[in-house]
Amino acid sequence: MKQTLVFFIGIIGMAMVACHHPKQLARNTFPATDTTRVAAHRDSTTDEERTRMVGEMLKGIKEHNIDFKSFSGRMKLAFENDKKSHNNLTANIRIRKDSIIWISVSAPIIDEVVRAVITPDSLKLYNRLDKELFLRKMSDAEQLLNIPFDFKTLQDLLIGNPVYLTDSVFQVVKTPSIISFSCEQDKFISLFNVFADDYGLQQSKVMDKDSTNPNKRSCELTYGDYAQVAGHKFPTIRRIFIEEKSVTRIALDFTRYDFDVPVNFPFSMPSSYKRM
């Protein structure tokens, strides 16, 4: 998941302003990391029961998937790591599904500082503070970050749909309130916590699959304060923890969220800006 967030961090880092933090949200743990409980679960569940339970769970999770044509939202935005902290920012987001993501980041007093347009093929961004213009192909972003950069993953992250969810489910742990499980991919291991009563997404975590990597990375995303809007359950709060050599914390608090409304994506490329 980290590749979808690096672009966000770059946007936020260009806005040099600090004030109060958005409200806190507790960081949860993953029962799936408790191997004793995993073993107990396996001993008490037959393969047939497990297959049926996993099938029902995946079906329930996918039923919560937010399908939409367009989205318009506003959120409070903050991030911090061991070197810097930028808070009290505002981001406006517009999306046309599978086509374009538009982001405008503003800071108090100085108003808009960054505007970005992301498509499945390209990244465009201008920085008003430094009068810089960034133009990138999505393929260039993949090479730059050394991680797959995927438009759909970023879209799902913003909308609140699960990211890096596959059918290769293992290490299932069920408690009265939470079901935890893992998914395997070529380069990543994904962990999920979903609510046991309705399979709503509570938390996900993505880790490098290569355990020998000295700079093993992980990204953890927590969802909170679900709201009903246009027939969807939308998580209005996200907390993101990216760990590599240090920890980066990102807070997203949505204050407005509208689905299937008219949206436009204004973006000009000032000729006087330096191209980066």
TORMIDO-983557 format. One line per 4 residues: number of its first residue (from 1); their letters; for each residue x, y, z of N, C-alpha, C. Coordinates in steps of 0.2 Angstrom, whole numbers, plus 5000, padded with zeros to 4 digits. Each point is the difference from the previous one (the first is absolute). Layout:
BEGIN
NUM) A) X:Y:Z:X:Y:Z:X:Y:Z ~ ... $
// end
This chain:
BEGIN
1) MKQT) 5004:4994:5000:4996:5006:5000:5004:5006:5000 ~ 5007:5000:5002:5004:5006:5001:5000:5004:4993 ~ 5000:4997:4995:5001:5003:4993:4994:5005:4999 ~ 4994:4999:5003:4995:5004:4999:5000:5006:5005 $
5) LVFF) 5004:5000:5005:5001:5005:5005:5006:5004:4999 ~ 5005:4998:4996:5006:5004:4999:4998:5006:4997 ~ 4995:5000:4995:4998:5006:4996:4996:5005:5005 ~ 4996:4997:5004:4997:5004:5005:5005:5004:5005 $
9) IGII) 5005:4996:5002:5005:5003:5004:5004:5006:4997 ~ 5001:4999:4993:5003:5005:4996:4996:5006:5000 ~ 4994:4999:4999:4995:5006:5000:5000:5004:5006 ~ 4999:4996:5006:5000:5003:5006:5006:5004:5002 $
13) GMAM) 5006:4997:4998:5006:5002:5002:5002:5007:4997 ~ 4996:5002:4995:5001:5006:4996:4996:5006:5004 ~ 4996:4998:5004:4996:5005:5004:5003:5001:5007 ~ 5004:5006:5000:5004:5001:5006:4996:5004:5005 $
17) VACH) 4996:4996:5004:4995:5003:5005:4999:4995:5006 ~ 5000:5003:5006:4999:4995:5006:4995:5004:5005 ~ 4995:4996:5002:4995:5002:5005:4998:4994:5004 ~ 4993:4999:5002:4998:4995:5004:4999:4993:4996 $
21) HPKQ) 5000:4995:5003:4999:4993:4997:4993:4999:4999 ~ 4998:4996:4995:4993:4997:5000:4999:4995:5006 ~ 4994:4999:5002:4999:4996:5006:5003:4993:4999 ~ 5002:4997:5006:5004:4994:5000:4995:4994:4998 $
25) LARN) 5003:4995:4998:4997:4993:4999:5004:4995:5002 ~ 4998:4995:5004:5004:4995:5003:5003:4995:4995 ~ 5006:4998:5001:5003:4996:4995:4999:4993:5003 ~ 4996:4995:4996:4998:4994:5003:5006:4995:4998 $
29) TFPA) 4999:4994:5003:5005:4994:4999:4997:4995:4995 ~ 5004:4995:4998:4997:4995:4995:5000:4993:5004 ~ 4994:4998:5002:5000:4993:5003:5004:4995:4996 ~ 5000:5001:4993:5004:4994:4996:5007:5000:5002 $
33) TDTT) 5003:5004:5003:5007:5000:5002:5001:4995:5006 ~ 4994:4998:5003:5001:4996:5006:4999:4993:4998 ~ 5006:4996:4999:5000:4993:4997:4996:4995:5004 ~ 5000:5001:5007:4997:4996:5004:4992:5000:4999 $
37) RVAA) 4997:5005:4999:4993:5001:4998:4999:4997:4993 ~ 5005:5001:4995:4999:4998:4994:4999:4992:5000 ~ 5005:4997:5004:5000:4993:5000:4994:4997:5003 ~ 4997:5003:5005:4994:4998:5004:4994:5000:4995 $
41) HRDS) 5000:5006:4996:4995:5000:4995:5000:4995:4995 ~ 5006:4998:4997:5001:4995:4995:4998:4993:5003 ~ 5001:4999:5007:4999:4993:5003:4992:4999:5000 ~ 4996:5006:5001:4993:4999:5002:4996:5001:4993 $
45) TTDE) 5003:5001:4994:4996:5001:4994:5002:4995:4995 ~ 4995:4997:4997:5002:4995:4994:5001:5005:4994 ~ 5004:4996:4995:5001:5004:4994:4994:5002:4997 ~ 4995:4996:5000:4994:5002:4997:4996:5006:5003 $
49) ERTR) 5000:5000:5007:4998:5006:5003:5004:5006:4999 ~ 5006:4999:5000:5005:5006:4999:4998:5003:4992 ~ 5000:4995:4996:4999:5003:4993:4993:5003:4999 ~ 4995:4998:5003:4993:5003:5000:5001:5007:5004 $
53) MVGE) 5003:5000:5006:5001:5006:5003:5003:5006:4996 ~ 5006:4998:4997:5004:5004:4996:4996:5003:4994 ~ 4996:4995:4997:4996:5002:4994:4995:5005:5002 ~ 4997:4999:5006:4994:5005:5003:5004:5007:5001 $
57) MLKG) 5005:4999:5003:5004:5006:5003:5002:5005:4994 ~ 5003:4997:4995:5002:5003:4994:4994:5003:4996 ~ 4995:4996:5000:4993:5003:4997:4998:5006:5003 ~ 5000:5000:5007:4997:5005:5004:5005:5006:4999 $
61) IKEH) 5006:4999:5000:5005:5006:4999:4999:5003:4993 ~ 4999:4996:4995:4999:5003:4994:4993:5003:4999 ~ 4995:4998:5004:4994:5004:5000:5000:5007:5002 ~ 5005:5001:5005:5001:5007:5002:5004:5004:4995 $
65) NIDF) 5003:4997:4995:5004:5004:4995:4996:5006:4997 ~ 5002:5006:5001:4997:5006:4998:5000:5000:4992 ~ 4995:5000:4997:5000:5001:4992:4997:5007:4999 ~ 5003:5003:4996:4998:5007:4999:5002:5002:4992 $
69) KSFS) 4997:5006:4998:5002:5003:4994:5005:5006:5001 ~ 4998:5004:5005:5004:5006:5002:5000:5001:5007 ~ 5005:5004:5003:5001:5001:5007:5003:5007:5001 ~ 4997:5004:5005:5003:5006:5002:5000:5000:5007 $
73) GRMK) 5006:5002:5003:5000:5000:5007:5006:5006:5002 ~ 4999:5001:5007:5005:5005:5003:5002:4996:5006 ~ 5007:5001:5002:5002:4997:5006:5005:5005:5003 ~ 5001:4999:5007:5006:5003:5004:5005:4995:4999 $
77) LAFE) 5006:5003:4999:5006:4995:4999:5006:5002:5004 ~ 5003:4995:5003:5006:5001:5004:5005:4994:4999 ~ 5007:5002:5001:5004:4994:5000:5007:5002:5004 ~ 5003:4995:5003:5006:5002:5003:5005:4994:5000 $
81) NDKK) 5006:5001:5000:5005:4995:5001:5006:5003:5005 ~ 5005:4997:5000:5005:5002:5005:5004:5006:4997 ~ 4998:5003:4994:5004:5006:4998:4995:5006:4999 ~ 4994:4999:4999:4995:5005:4998:4993:4998:5002 $
85) SHNN) 4996:5006:5001:4993:4999:5002:4996:5005:4996 ~ 4995:4999:4996:4996:5004:4997:4992:4999:5002 ~ 4997:5005:5003:4993:4998:5002:4996:5006:4998 ~ 4993:4999:5001:4995:5005:4999:5000:5002:4993 $
89) LTAN) 5001:4995:4995:5000:5001:4993:4992:4998:4998 ~ 4998:5002:4994:4994:4998:4998:5001:4997:4993 ~ 4997:4995:4998:5000:4997:4993:4994:4999:4998 ~ 4999:5002:4993:4994:4999:4997:5001:4994:4994 $
93) IRIR) 4996:4996:5000:5001:4994:4995:4994:4999:4996 ~ 5001:4999:4993:4995:4998:4996:5002:4994:4996 ~ 4996:4995:4999:5002:4994:4996:4994:4999:4995 ~ 5002:4998:4994:4996:4997:4995:5003:4992:5000 $
97) KDSI) 4995:4996:5001:5003:4993:5001:5004:4997:4995 ~ 5006:4997:5001:5004:4997:4996:5003:5005:4994 ~ 4999:5006:5001:5002:5005:4995:5005:5005:5003 ~ 4998:5004:5005:5004:5006:5002:4999:5001:5008 $
101) IWIS) 5005:5002:5003:5000:5002:5007:5003:5007:5000 ~ 4996:5005:5003:5002:5007:5001:5001:5002:5007 ~ 5006:5002:5002:5001:5002:5007:5002:5007:5000 ~ 4998:5004:5005:5002:5007:5001:5001:5001:5008 $
105) VSAP) 5006:5001:5002:5002:5001:5007:5001:5007:5001 ~ 4997:5003:5006:5000:5007:5002:5002:5000:5007 ~ 5003:5006:5002:5003:5001:5006:4997:5007:5003 ~ 4999:5001:5006:4997:5006:5003:5004:5006:4997 $
109) IIDE) 4996:5005:4999:5003:5007:4998:5002:5000:4993 ~ 5004:4995:4998:5003:5000:4993:4996:4997:4995 ~ 4995:4996:5002:4995:4997:4996:5003:4994:4996 ~ 4999:4999:4994:5002:4994:4996:5008:5000:4999 $
113) VVRA) 5003:4995:5002:5007:4999:4999:5002:4995:4995 ~ 4996:4995:4999:5001:4994:4995:4994:4998:4997 ~ 5001:4999:4993:4994:4997:4997:5003:4994:4996 ~ 4996:4994:5000:5003:4994:4996:4994:4997:4996 $
117) VITP) 5002:4997:4995:4995:4996:4996:5004:4993:4998 ~ 4996:4995:5002:5003:4993:4999:4995:4996:4995 ~ 5003:4997:4995:4996:4996:4996:5004:4993:5000 ~ 4997:4995:4997:5003:4993:5000:5007:5001:4996 $
121) DSLK) 5001:5005:4996:5006:5000:4997:5005:5006:5002 ~ 4998:5005:5004:5004:5005:5001:4999:5003:5007 ~ 5005:5004:5002:4999:5004:5006:5002:5007:4998 ~ 4996:5005:5002:5002:5007:4999:4999:5004:5006 $
125) LYNR) 5004:5004:5002:5000:5004:5006:5003:5007:4999 ~ 4997:5005:5003:5004:5006:5001:5000:5003:5007 ~ 5005:5003:5002:5002:5002:5006:5000:5008:5000 ~ 4995:5003:5003:5000:5008:4999:5005:5003:5004 $
129) LDKE) 5002:4997:5006:5005:5003:5004:5007:5001:4997 ~ 5002:4995:4997:5006:5000:4996:5000:5000:4993 ~ 4994:5001:4997:4999:5001:4993:5003:4995:4996 ~ 4998:4994:5002:5003:4994:4997:4994:4995:4997 $
133) LFLR) 5002:4997:4994:4995:4996:4996:5003:4993:5000 ~ 4996:4995:5002:5003:4993:4999:4995:4996:4995 ~ 5003:4997:4995:4997:4996:4996:5003:4993:4999 ~ 4996:4995:5002:5003:4993:5000:4996:4996:4996 $
137) KMSD) 5002:4995:4997:4997:4994:4998:4999:4995:5006 ~ 4994:4996:5000:4999:4996:5006:5006:4994:5000 ~ 5002:4999:4994:5006:4995:4999:5006:5002:5003 ~ 5001:5007:5000:5006:5003:5003:5000:5000:5007 $
141) AEQL) 4994:5001:5003:4999:5000:5007:5001:4993:5003 ~ 4998:4995:4996:5002:4993:5002:5008:4999:5001 ~ 5003:5002:4995:5008:5000:5000:5003:5004:5006 ~ 4997:5006:5001:5003:5005:5005:4999:4997:5007 $
145) LNIP) 4994:4997:5001:4998:4997:5007:5002:4993:5001 ~ 5002:4997:4994:5002:4993:5000:4994:4995:5003 ~ 4994:5003:5000:4994:4996:5002:4995:5001:4995 ~ 4995:4995:4998:4995:5002:4996:4996:5005:5002 $
149) FDFK) 4998:5005:4995:4996:5006:5002:4994:4999:4996 ~ 4994:4999:5003:4994:4998:4997:4995:5005:5001 ~ 4996:5003:4995:4995:5004:5000:4994:4998:5004 ~ 4998:4994:4999:4995:4997:5003:5001:4999:5008 $
153) TLQD) 5006:4999:5002:5001:4999:5007:4999:5007:5004 ~ 5003:5005:4996:4999:5007:5003:4993:5002:5000 ~ 4996:4998:4995:4993:5001:5000:4996:4997:5006 ~ 5002:4993:5001:4996:4996:5005:5002:5003:5007 $
157) LLIG) 5007:5002:5001:5002:5003:5006:4996:5006:5002 ~ 4999:5005:4995:4996:5006:5001:4993:4998:5002 ~ 4997:4996:4996:4993:4998:5000:4998:4996:5007 ~ 5005:4996:5002:4999:4996:5006:4999:4993:4999 $
161) NPVY) 5001:4998:4993:5000:4993:4999:5006:4996:5002 ~ 5000:4993:5001:5006:4997:5002:5005:5000:4994 ~ 5007:5000:5002:5005:5000:4995:5004:4994:5002 ~ 5003:4997:4994:5004:4994:5000:4996:4994:5004 $
165) LTDS) 4994:5000:4998:4996:4994:5002:4999:4995:4995 ~ 5002:4994:5002:5000:4994:4995:4996:4994:5003 ~ 4999:4995:4996:4996:4994:5002:5005:4995:5003 ~ 5006:5002:5000:5005:4995:5003:5001:5001:5008 $
169) VFQV) 4994:4998:5003:4999:5002:5007:5004:4994:5005 ~ 5003:5002:5005:5003:4995:5005:5000:5004:5006 ~ 5002:4996:5005:5001:5002:5007:4994:5004:5003 ~ 4994:4997:5000:4994:5003:5002:4999:4999:5007 $
173) VKTP) 4999:5006:5003:4998:5000:5008:4994:5003:5001 ~ 4995:4997:5003:4993:5003:5001:4999:5001:5008 ~ 4999:5006:5002:4998:5002:5006:4992:5002:5000 ~ 4997:5001:5006:4993:5002:5000:4999:5007:4996 $
177) SIIS) 5005:5004:5000:4999:5007:4997:5004:5001:4993 ~ 5005:4996:4999:5005:5001:4995:5002:4994:4996 ~ 5000:5000:4994:5003:4994:4996:5007:5003:4997 ~ 5005:4996:5001:5007:5002:4997:5002:4995:4995 $
181) FSCE) 5003:5002:4995:5003:4995:4995:5005:5004:4996 ~ 5004:4995:4996:5005:5003:4996:4999:4998:4993 ~ 5003:5004:4996:5000:4998:4992:5007:5000:4998 ~ 5002:4996:4995:5006:5000:4997:5001:5002:4993 $
185) QDKF) 5005:5004:4998:5001:5002:4993:5007:4999:4999 ~ 5002:5002:4994:5007:4999:4998:5005:5003:5004 ~ 4999:5007:5002:5005:5003:5004:4997:5002:5007 ~ 4994:5000:5001:4997:5002:5006:4996:4995:5004 $
189) ISLF) 5000:5001:5007:4995:4996:5004:4995:5005:5003 ~ 4994:4999:4999:4995:5005:5002:4996:4997:5006 ~ 4999:5004:5005:4996:4997:5006:4994:5005:5000 ~ 4994:4997:5002:4994:5004:5001:4997:4998:5007 $
193) NVFA) 4997:5005:5002:4995:4999:5006:4993:5003:4997 ~ 4995:4995:5000:4993:5002:4999:4995:4999:5005 ~ 4995:5004:5001:4995:4999:5005:4997:4993:4999 ~ 4999:4996:5005:4997:4994:5000:4993:5000:4998 $
197) DDYG) 4996:5005:5002:4993:5000:4999:4998:5002:4993 ~ 5004:5004:4996:4998:5002:4993:5005:5000:4995 ~ 5006:4998:5002:5006:5000:4996:5003:5007:4998 ~ 4998:5005:5003:5002:5007:4999:5008:5000:5001 $
201) LQQS) 5003:5004:4996:5007:5000:5001:5002:5005:5006 ~ 5004:4997:5005:5003:5004:5005:5007:5002:4999 ~ 5004:4996:4997:5007:5001:5000:5004:4996:4995 ~ 5005:5002:4997:5004:4996:4995:5007:5002:5001 $
205) KVMD) 5004:4995:4998:5008:5001:5001:5003:4996:4994 ~ 5005:5004:4997:5004:4997:4995:5007:5000:5002 ~ 5003:4994:4999:5007:4999:5001:5004:4997:4995 ~ 5006:5002:4999:5005:4996:4995:5000:4993:5002 $
209) KDST) 4999:4996:4994:5000:4993:5001:5008:4997:5002 ~ 5005:5004:4997:5007:4997:5001:5002:5002:5007 ~ 5000:4995:5005:5002:5001:5007:5007:5002:5001 ~ 5004:4999:4994:5008:5001:5001:5001:5007:4998 $
213) NPNK) 4995:5004:4998:5002:5007:4998:5001:5004:5006 ~ 5006:5003:5001:5002:5003:5006:4996:5007:5001 ~ 4997:5002:4994:4996:5006:5001:4992:4998:4998 ~ 4998:4995:5004:4994:4997:4999:4994:5006:5001 $
217) RSCE) 4996:5000:4996:4995:5006:5001:4993:4997:5001 ~ 4996:5004:5003:4993:4998:5002:4996:5007:5000 ~ 4993:4999:4998:4996:5005:5000:4993:4998:5003 ~ 4998:5004:5005:4994:4998:5004:4995:5005:4999 $
221) LTYG) 4993:4998:4999:4995:5005:4998:4994:4998:5005 ~ 4998:5005:5004:4994:4999:5004:4994:5004:4998 ~ 4994:4997:5000:4994:5003:4998:4996:5002:5006 ~ 4996:5005:5000:4996:5002:5005:4994:5005:4999 $
225) DYAQ) 4996:5001:5004:4994:5004:5000:4996:4999:4993 ~ 4998:4994:4999:4996:4999:4994:4993:5004:4999 ~ 4999:5002:4994:4994:5004:4999:4996:4997:4994 ~ 4993:5000:5001:4996:4998:4994:4999:5006:4995 $
229) VAGH) 5002:4999:4994:4999:5005:4995:4999:4997:4993 ~ 4995:5002:4997:4998:4997:4994:5000:4993:4999 ~ 4998:4997:5006:4999:4992:5000:5007:4997:5001 ~ 5005:5004:5002:5007:4997:5001:5001:5001:5008 $
233) KFPT) 5004:4995:5003:5004:5002:5006:5007:5002:4999 ~ 5000:5007:5001:5007:5003:4999:5004:5002:5006 ~ 5006:4998:5000:5004:5001:5006:5003:5007:5000 ~ 4997:5004:5004:5002:5008:5000:5007:5001:5003 $
237) IRRI) 5003:4995:5004:5006:5001:5003:5005:4995:4998 ~ 5006:5002:4998:5005:4995:4999:5007:5002:5003 ~ 5003:4995:5003:5006:5001:5003:5005:4995:4997 ~ 5006:5003:4998:5005:4996:4996:5007:5000:5003 $
241) FIEE) 5003:4994:5001:5006:5000:5003:5005:4996:4995 ~ 5005:5004:4998:5005:4997:4995:5006:4999:5004 ~ 5003:4994:5000:5006:4998:5004:5005:4998:4995 ~ 5006:5003:5000:5006:4997:4996:5006:5001:5005 $
245) KSVT) 5004:5005:4999:5005:5002:5005:4997:5004:5006 ~ 4995:5004:4998:4996:5003:5005:4993:5000:4999 ~ 4996:5003:5004:4993:5000:5000:4997:5006:4997 ~ 4996:5000:4995:4996:5006:4998:4993:4999:5001 $
249) RIAL) 4996:5005:5003:4993:4999:5002:4997:5005:4996 ~ 4994:4998:4997:4996:5004:4996:4993:5000:5003 ~ 4996:5005:5000:4993:5001:5002:4996:5003:4995 ~ 4995:4996:4998:4995:5003:4996:4993:5000:5003 $
253) DFTR) 4997:5006:5001:4993:5001:5003:4996:5003:4995 ~ 4995:4996:4997:4996:5003:4995:4994:5004:5003 ~ 4999:5006:4997:4995:5004:5003:4994:5001:4995 ~ 5001:4998:4994:4995:5000:4995:5001:4994:4995 $
257) YDFD) 4995:4997:4998:5001:4994:4995:4993:4999:4996 ~ 5001:5001:4994:4994:4999:4995:5001:4995:4995 ~ 4996:4996:4998:5001:4995:4995:4995:5002:4994 ~ 5003:4998:4994:4996:5001:4994:4997:5007:4999 $
261) VPVN) 5004:5005:5001:4998:5007:4999:5005:5003:4994 ~ 4998:5005:4997:5004:5003:4994:5006:5002:5003 ~ 5006:4998:4997:5006:5002:5002:5004:5003:4993 ~ 5005:5005:5002:5005:5002:4994:5007:5000:5003 $
265) FPFS) 5004:5000:4996:5007:4999:5002:5005:5006:4997 ~ 4999:5006:5002:5004:5005:4997:5008:4999:5002 ~ 5004:5001:4995:5007:5000:5001:5003:5003:4994 ~ 5004:5005:5002:5004:5004:4995:5007:4999:5001 $
269) MPSS) 5004:5001:4995:5008:4999:5001:5003:5006:4999 ~ 5001:5004:5005:5003:5007:4999:5007:5000:4997 ~ 5001:5004:4994:5006:4999:4996:5006:5003:5004 ~ 4999:5004:5005:5005:5003:5004:5003:4995:5005 $
273) YKRM) 4996:4995:5002:5003:4995:5005:5005:4996:4997 ~ 5005:4998:5005:5005:4996:4998:4998:4992:5000 ~ 5002:4997:4994:4998:4993:4999:5005:4996:5004 ~ 4997:4995:5004:5004:4996:5004:5000:4992:4997 $
// end
